Structure formats: C-alpha cells, structure tokens
Amino acid sequence: YEKFGQTRMGRLFLHQARNTTESLGCENCHGPGKAHADAGGGKGVGGMITFAKDDKTPVEKRNQMCLSCHTKGNRVFWKGSAHDSRDVACTSCHVVMENRSARNNLAQATEMDMCATCHVQKKAAMWRSSHMPVREGKMTCTSCHNPHGTVTPTLLRENSLNDNCYRCHTEKRGPFLWTHPPVQESCANCHNPHGSNHEAMLQVAKPRLCQQCHIESRHPTNPYGRDTASLKFVMGRSCVSCHSNIHGSNHPSGRGYTR
C-alpha cells in the first residue's frame, strides 16, 4: 500500500480520487475483493485479476481494465494494432505498482531498454558507429513510433516513413526542381534509420550504394591508365564529391544533383 501510494496512479486512487470510479482504489483495476477477503486472501484466491504473467485472465480482459480509462490520445488505434494482435498486455510494458522509470510507468528504466526486451536487433543497431541519438537520450523510440497503434506500417507516427523523417530533416523535404526518385520513394532505400556502420546511416558504403542503381558504364570508377601516377584521378571515392545535392536540386542546371 505504501509503495503504491508513491506512484502516479496510487496518489490518485488512494489519496486524490477525482470521481467515484477512482475512489474504488485497488478494486478499480483488480475487481471486487470481497470473495478474496472472505476466503482468507492468498494468491489466486477469490477470482481477482492479478495482471501477473501467469494470470489466467485473458489478455484482452486485462487490457480492457486499462483501456476503460486510457482511451484517448496515443491509444486511439490500439484495437487491432500490431501489439494488440500479438496479445501484448499493457502490463508487459507498464508497471503501476512501483516507480521503475522516470516517466510513463515503464517496466524498465528507459524506453530503449523497454523496447529492447523484444526488439533486440534494433537495439543492436543503435550501438553502431552511425546511429540515431537514442542512446544519448536526445530522442526515444516513441519519437518515431507509437507503440499503442497507428494507421501506418511499423507503427510510425506519420503517414509515411518519409514524413516521419521530415519532422526533423526538413531541409530534405523539398519541393525540388530536380528530385531524386529513390528519395521520394523511401528514405530507407539508402539509410538504415536505426543505425549503420557507414556514414550518415547509409545501408551500404559509397560508391557501392549508388552503384546498386547506377551502372558503371560511361562513368569511370577506376584509376585512369596503368601508371601509378594517375591514381589521383580515381573517381569512385565518393559520388557525392560531385553530386553534392543528392536529395534534390533547385538549380536550373542541377539535373545531375551537382548544384
């Protein structure tokens, strides 16, 4: 009781109830406790909802106890979402009986640690040399994703992956007079949004990334001639050495994204 009283929900239910529902206290979430008390108490006695991993109460019913209050905001699209369809319980990520995180009653200390309990590969990508500043605390997983459900793939907050990126990288939005088609299609064609061992979170190192679409014919990527003195003319060090505006150009002569 004392531990719960120090949490956000504990202060509401036990000390500062705003309505008759919250004034029910523990019974607000666990259900009526009379049968539990009359039977002498104990684990699993009286048919109360315990929210434990071994609780026989269906996940949908357990989640409904939370959704009876948390219906707005980020939870609007929970029904049928990726996590809901996989029977992920609210209490798989949140713990309301004690303070384990600074915000949102998470079961782990940080969002990254919480998401990484399932998404291990994404956490590994964050530790690559080029990465989103999640581990530095400048952003979190929910800066891009809404774990409670969205109408977009991969639980993105915006309508598309590009719109998600443009929230921060507005200079890449355009409109441009000359637009690079892969950029319009998806930022992930060239970048790994969680992290990469190549600069700028590129999927593949340059110039190999560009050569996945652009063939080498009529555009040399090897040293001119056979003598070693011509090595200074190597053209394949980096395509963006010349094509600097690779996301798009507004210059009348910028068809090759050189200006």
Disulfide bonds with the S-S distance in Angstrom:
none
